[in-house]
Amino acid sequence: MIVDDNMANLILARKVLEDIYEVIPVSSGISALECLRDMPELPVLVLLDIDMPNVNGFQVISEMKNSKRLMDIPIIFLTAQDDDITELESYNLGASDYIKKPFTANLLKKRIDIQIQLISQRKKLREYTEDLAASVQEKAKRFVELQYSVVEMFVDMLEKRNSFAGVHAKRVEKDMDTFLSFLVRSGDYDFSADECETISFASKIHDIGKLCIKDKYFDIKPVDDKGKTHDSDMVKIHTILGAETISKITQLTSEDSNFMTYAMKMCKYHHENWDGSGYPERLQGESIPLEARILAIVNMYDNLRYSQNEEKNLTHQEAMMKIKFLKFTMFDPKLTDAFISCGREISVINP
């Protein structure tokens, strides 16, 4: 599109360019804006005179740059003004080029040719960027699908090894999802929706280390001098074995994965206690990863409600009282209070 109130200039510019381009001559700034608003297919370039009555070139470019539909059209100013201030103002307003009148046919063609090449290059770059983004998105999607497949594979292996362990993993995922949603609603924790989903799903494989340990060791509960039972040393290493397994999976891919990070921390640290008496590293307080502290409570709740010895199963209220009793010793006190507050929602999915 060529916009100029001087008919001689319009005719000259059109004659120079019409063998190469489809040219739209417009004789005023007002007409140019009206045409641009109504055109179904926009011009790829606008040649714009500055000195025009009523609406000058500066006003036209300002209107175009404030329109989402028109703002990306490159603009070359054609003007008889020969001063640095006008030229600088043209570029400040967003002009792509500035040609002083009178111009030669070859100069006009060359300057337009440069802009057309830039437009073509920008289009190719945009298409490349879009293709790259789509490729990255597809790759990320495949990686997420792989993660989910790995989790389901491990849960399936747990279930085949011990049906109780597999069902336990699935219940823990549901309780984690419910508890995490409650924590976010409370306003005290800022997990995103994606993080909640990732942590909940990753929690399903917190016990995969048990795949490496013989079943008989899980029946051994040593008794200390106070008559309390504890996991055997052999059982305790399931936290380390699980974390090592996930670490090896992580090493096989170049992708950074929050999912694997969450899974590894929950595997390794879900038996750490708030007072430092847990295992495998006897971490204490907030040095225990947050996701592991959350899982510790959820895991204990499920173990209290659904043990393999049904005679020892506790009711929802009994399990909640037990967890409350373990506040400050096994569990993060703030999270414990939150879990008790979330009790009604937990009970709905664990009747």
NORVENBEL-V57480 format. One record per backbone hydrogen bond with DSSP energy under -1.0 kcal/mol. CO is the residue of the C=O (numbers start at 1). NH is the residue of the N-H. If there is no record, write none. Layout:
# NORVENBEL-V57480
co = <CO;CO>
nh = <NH;NH>
This chain:
# NORVENBEL-V57480
co = <1;2;3;6;7;8;9;10;11;12;13;14;17;17;24;26;28;29;30;31;32;33;34;35;46;47;48;50;50;53;56;57;58;59;60;61;64;67;70;74;75;75;76;77;79;83;84;85;86;87;88;89;90;91;97;99;104;105;106;107;108;109;110;111;112;113;114;115;116;117;118;119;120;121;122;123;124;125;126;127;128;129;130;131;132;133;134;135;136;137;138;139;140;141;142;143;144;145;146;147;148;149;150;151;152;153;154;155;156;157;158;162;163;164;165;166;167;168;169;170;171;172;173;174;175;176;177;178;179;180;181;182;184;192;193;194;195;196;197;198;199;201;202;203;205;207;208;209;210;214;215;216;222;224;228;232;235;236;237;238;239;240;241;242;243;244;245;246;247;250;257;258;259;260;261;262;263;264;265;266;269;271;273;274;284;285;289;290;291;292;293;294;295;296;297;298;299;300;301;302;304;308;309;310;315;316;317;318;319;320;321;322;324;326;326;329;330;331;332;333;334;335;336;337;338;340;342;343;344;345>
nh = <47;26;49;10;11;12;13;14;15;16;17;18;20;21;2;4;32;33;34;35;36;37;38;39;76;3;78;52;57;55;60;61;62;63;64;65;67;71;73;46;96;97;48;99;101;87;88;89;90;91;92;93;95;94;77;79;108;109;110;111;112;113;114;115;116;117;118;119;120;121;122;123;124;125;126;127;128;129;130;131;132;133;134;135;136;137;138;139;140;141;142;143;144;145;146;147;148;149;150;151;152;153;154;155;156;157;158;159;160;161;162;166;167;168;169;170;171;172;173;174;175;176;177;178;179;180;181;182;183;184;185;186;187;196;197;198;199;200;201;202;203;204;205;206;208;210;211;212;213;217;218;219;230;227;224;236;238;239;241;242;243;244;245;246;247;248;249;250;251;253;261;262;263;264;265;266;267;268;269;270;272;279;276;285;287;288;293;294;295;296;297;298;299;300;301;302;303;304;305;306;314;310;312;313;319;320;321;322;323;324;325;326;327;330;331;275;274;328;336;337;338;339;340;341;342;343;346;347;348;349>
